[in-house]
Amino acid sequence: MAAEHIDGRQLRYQHRRPELLDDVAAYVLEHGLADLAMRPLATAVGVSHGTLLHHFGSKENLVTEVIQRLRTRMADAADVTSSPNSTGNLAYWWQRSTASQHLPVYRLLFEVYAQAVRQPERYGHYLQQVVHDSLKLMESLVEAEGCPPARATLVASVIVAQARGLQLDLLATGDRERVDRSFALFLDMLTMLKHTWHQ
């Protein structure tokens, strides 16, 4: 009987999983992670607690999927992948990805990041994913600009760290002008660094 019940639930909700994930993401964006519990979440998005467990398995898996969904949405909005690989596109990426409508996503990302650092056994997968994806994207950009492969990971790490720090600064202070000018200054410094790549 239990197996039939689970199969029935799968048939009922499998076709609307993307919609369910969007509803869950909207809830998590609004309420954050501090008091996130599966039963109130299920009620809020109009499904049973069992349905959430069936689709996501655990709270940690759910959070990981939500973050991936939001990161993909932001990457699409910033149009990074459709632009030619060039560090010159970082200014465009920064402007698009830090637009005001995306700041709640960054707020959640930093909340998850802090949780993952404190509890790597619960959110270790998220940490590995976000670090790997960010570094690989920046490595491809700097290598396309002529950065020696042996230095690409280090240069990419500096870019990711600078962007992440200024994103957090923007959330904490709201000082858009100073933060934007700081990122522009960093890009000028990166341009100077590029002149050393073939020396």
C-alpha positions in Angstrom: 0.0 0.0 0.0 2.8 2.4 0.9 4.5 1.8 -2.4 1.2 2.5 -4.3 0.7 5.7 -2.4 4.2 6.9 -3.3 3.8 6.0 -6.9 0.5 7.8 -7.0 2.1 10.9 -5.6 4.9 10.7 -8.1 2.4 10.6 -11.0 0.5 13.5 -9.6 3.4 15.9 -9.0 6.2 14.8 -11.3 4.9 17.0 -14.2 4.8 20.1 -12.0 8.2 19.6 -10.3 9.7 22.7 -12.0 6.7 24.8 -10.8 7.1 23.3 -7.3 10.8 24.1 -7.2 10.0 27.7 -8.2 7.4 28.0 -5.4 9.9 26.6 -2.9 12.6 29.0 -4.1 10.2 31.9 -3.7 9.4 30.8 -0.1 13.0 30.4 0.8 13.9 33.8 -0.7 11.2 35.4 1.5 11.8 33.5 4.7 15.5 32.6 4.6 17.1 29.5 6.2 17.2 30.3 9.9 13.8 28.8 10.7 13.2 26.8 7.5 11.2 23.6 8.3 9.8 21.2 5.8 6.2 21.0 7.1 5.4 24.7 7.1 7.1 25.0 3.7 4.9 22.2 2.3 1.8 23.9 3.6 2.9 27.2 2.1 3.5 25.8 -1.4 0.3 23.7 -1.3 1.7 20.1 -1.1 2.1 17.5 1.5 5.2 17.0 3.7 5.6 13.6 2.0 5.6 15.2 -1.4 8.5 17.5 -0.5 10.4 14.5 0.9 9.7 12.5 -2.2 11.0 15.2 -4.6 13.9 16.5 -2.5 14.8 13.8 0.0 16.0 16.1 2.7 16.1 19.8 3.7 19.8 19.9 2.7 19.0 18.5 -0.8 16.1 20.9 -1.2 18.3 23.9 -0.3 21.0 22.8 -2.7 18.5 22.5 -5.5 17.0 25.9 -4.7 20.4 27.5 -4.8 21.2 25.9 -8.1 17.9 27.1 -9.5 18.5 30.7 -8.4 22.1 30.7 -9.5 21.1 29.5 -13.0 18.4 32.1 -13.1 20.9 34.8 -12.2 23.4 33.6 -14.8 20.7 33.7 -17.5 19.7 37.2 -16.4 23.3 38.3 -16.6 23.7 36.6 -20.0 27.2 35.5 -19.2 27.2 32.3 -21.2 26.0 33.9 -24.5 28.7 36.6 -24.4 32.2 35.9 -25.8 34.7 34.8 -23.2 36.4 38.0 -22.2 37.3 39.6 -19.0 35.9 42.8 -20.5 32.5 41.2 -20.0 33.0 41.3 -16.2 31.7 44.9 -16.1 28.6 43.8 -17.9 28.2 40.8 -15.7 28.6 42.9 -12.6 26.0 45.4 -13.7 23.4 42.8 -14.6 24.0 40.3 -11.8 23.9 42.9 -9.0 20.8 44.7 -10.1 18.4 45.4 -7.3 16.0 42.6 -8.2 18.8 40.1 -7.7 20.0 41.3 -4.3 17.6 39.0 -2.3 19.2 36.0 -4.1 22.7 37.1 -3.0 21.4 37.6 0.5 20.2 33.9 0.5 23.4 32.7 -1.1 25.5 34.3 1.6 23.2 32.8 4.2 23.7 29.3 2.7 27.4 30.0 2.4 27.7 30.8 6.1 25.7 27.7 7.0 27.9 25.5 4.7 31.1 26.8 6.3 29.7 26.1 9.8 28.2 22.8 8.9 30.1 21.3 5.9 28.6 17.9 6.6 25.2 19.2 5.8 25.9 21.7 3.0 29.3 20.4 1.8 27.8 19.7 -1.7 26.7 23.3 -2.0 30.2 24.6 -1.1 31.9 22.3 -3.6 29.4 23.2 -6.3 29.5 27.0 -5.9 33.3 27.1 -5.6 33.9 24.8 -8.5 31.4 26.5 -10.8 32.6 30.1 -10.0 36.2 29.2 -10.5 35.7 27.3 -13.8 33.7 30.2 -15.3 36.4 32.7 -14.4 39.2 30.4 -15.5 37.6 30.1 -18.9 37.4 33.9 -19.1 41.0 34.6 -18.2 42.4 31.8 -20.3 40.5 33.2 -23.3 42.3 36.5 -22.6 45.7 34.8 -22.7 46.3 34.0 -19.1 48.8 31.1 -18.8 46.9 27.9 -17.7 49.3 27.6 -14.8 48.1 30.9 -13.4 44.5 30.7 -14.4 43.2 29.2 -11.2 45.0 31.8 -9.1 43.7 34.7 -11.2 40.2 33.2 -11.2 40.3 32.9 -7.4 41.2 36.6 -7.0 38.3 37.6 -9.3 35.8 35.4 -7.5 37.0 36.6 -4.1 36.8 40.3 -5.1 33.4 40.0 -6.6 32.1 38.0 -3.6 33.5 40.5 -1.1 31.9 43.5 -2.9 28.6 41.7 -3.3 28.6 41.3 0.5 29.6 44.9 1.0 26.7 46.0 -1.2 24.2 44.0 0.8 25.6 45.2 4.1 25.9 48.9 3.3 23.7 49.6 0.3 26.4 52.0 -1.0 25.9 51.2 -4.6 28.1 54.0 -6.0 31.2 53.2 -3.9 30.9 49.4 -4.5 30.4 49.8 -8.3 33.4 52.2 -8.4 35.5 49.7 -6.4 34.7 46.9 -8.9 35.6 49.2 -11.8 38.9 49.9 -10.1 39.5 46.2 -9.7 38.9 45.7 -13.4 41.5 48.4 -14.2 43.9 46.5 -12.0 43.1 43.3 -13.8 43.8 44.9 -17.1 47.2 45.9 -15.8 47.8 42.3 -14.7 46.9 41.1 -18.2 50.0 42.9 -19.6 52.2 40.6 -17.5 50.8 37.3 -18.8 53.1 37.1 -21.8 56.3 38.4 -20.1 
